[in-house]
Amino acid sequence: MRAPVRSLPAGLDQSFTIAVIEYPAILATLHLVDASAFTVQSVECALLPRIAAEAGASRSFSDFSPGAEAMEPSRLLPASA
């Protein structure tokens, strides 16, 4: 009993289609083309202008009314024994 023989492509177009789908060197080259395109896009993005923003806020309160004691840290702590 013979092993089944793989049939030849019907024409040149079908040969190219099979080669692109199955031949490892062609597949590897297609992946390299995709990777190179990604690298080009990454480098182009680095050349684009950038915008940066920063914000801050603070709030403080001081009681300077007559008769108010100064808020010193030593007066806020309990006396040690």
Sequence and secondary structure as in RCSB ss.txt:
>XXXX:A:sequence
MRAPVRSLPAGLDQSFTIAVIEYPAILATLHLVDASAFTVQSVECALLPRIAAEAGASRSFSDFSPGAEAMEPSR
LLPASA
>XXXX:A:secstr
         SSHHHHHHHHHHH HHHHHHHHHHHHHHHHHHHHHHHTS                 TT     HHH
HS    
